[in-house]
């Protein structure tokens, strides 16, 4: 199991790739690591933060996809009716866009540092965008 470190705002989380459930998504994301970007608060999905990625093509289709990621789960929406994006749930999420309901590939699960996941979401909501980095631990 590959250990992943995620630094978001002032918080650090650790987790693992969902290599068996989403092997193509994991491989595509891993090829772009370290992955450095910004998170902003979601607009339609509830308690989550996201990385808008425009037309970035990861070259994957749907696998291990969900509309309802749990806190600490990271999903990749590979594009289609909305832009490509990453979403990190910190509370209740019903993944959606202005085009309606979406489903994303659950490819990464955070398991350590979750006591700060809600604080990250609230900080992003109240203070605006935060830095985020995904790297191998």
N, C-alpha and C positions, 0 to 999 in steps of 0.2 A: 504494500500500500504506500503510495507516494505522499509524503508529508508536504503540505503547502503552508506558507506564511503569508498572511494578508495584513498589511498595515493600512489602516483607514483612519484619516484624521489623526488624533492622538492615541488611537487604540491599536493593539496588535492581537491578531487571531491566528489560530492554527487549525488546520483541518486536513482533509484528504480528498483526492480525486475519486470520483465514482467510475473507476476504470472498467469494471465489468458491465455496468449498466449503460454507460455512455462513452464507449471507447473512441469513437471518431471525434466527438466533441473534445474529449480530454486531449487527444493527440493534436488537434488543431489549435487548441488554446495553449498547450504546453510549448508548441513551436514558436509562440509569440512571447514567451516569458524571458526575462521578467516583463510583466505587463504593467505599465504605469499610465494612470489616467486620473480623472476627476469623477467623483460621484455627486449627483444631485438628488433631491428628494423626488419620488415618483409623483405623478399628477393624478392618475386614475386608479392605481392599483392598491392603495391602502398604505400599510406600514412597510415601506421598502425604499431602498435607494437604488439608483440606476446609473449606468454608464451609457450614454447615447453614442452609438458608433456609426451612424449614417449608413452608407452603403458598403461598409467593410464586409468582405465576404470571407467567412471562415471555411467555406467549402463543405459544409455539413448540412444534412437535413435533420428532421426530427428524430430524436431517440431519447428515451427516458424522460419524455416531456410531461410537464405538469402546468396547470393553471393556478395551483394553490401551493406554492413553495412555503415551507415552514421556516421559522427563524433560524438563520445560519446557513440556509441553503442558497447556493448561487446557481442561477439559470442563465443560459444563453439563448436569446431569441435570434435565430439565424437570418431573419429578414423575410420579407414577403409583403403582407398587408401593412406593415409598419417597418420602421428602420431597424437595423441590427442593434441589439443592445444586450448588456449584462444587467441582471437584477439580483440584488441581495436583500432577502427578506429579513426584517428585524421584528416583525409582529405579524398580524393577520394580513394576508395578501390574496387578492383575487386579480391575477395578472391581466392587465388590459391596456389599451391605447385609445386614442381618439377614434380608431377604426373599429373598436369593440374588443371582445375577449381575445387574449393571446395565450399561447402555451409555449414554454421555453424548456430547453434541455437542462435538466438538473445534472450538473457535471462535477460539482464541488460542494462538500459539506464541511462547514466550520464546526469544530468540536471543542476548542479551547478558547477561552476569553469571552465566552458567550454572556457572561455577566455584564459585559459592556456593549452588547449588540444594540440594545434598546437606546442606550445613551448616544451611540453613534447616529442612530436614526433621528433622534430628537435634535441633536446638535446640527445635523444636516438640514433638517426642516427649519430650525429657528435661525441658524447662522449662515446657511448657504453651502455652496460646494466645498467639498473636502478632497484632499489628495487620497489616492488609493494605489497600492502596489501589490501585485501578486508575484510571489517568487517561490522557488523550491526551498524548503527548509533544510 
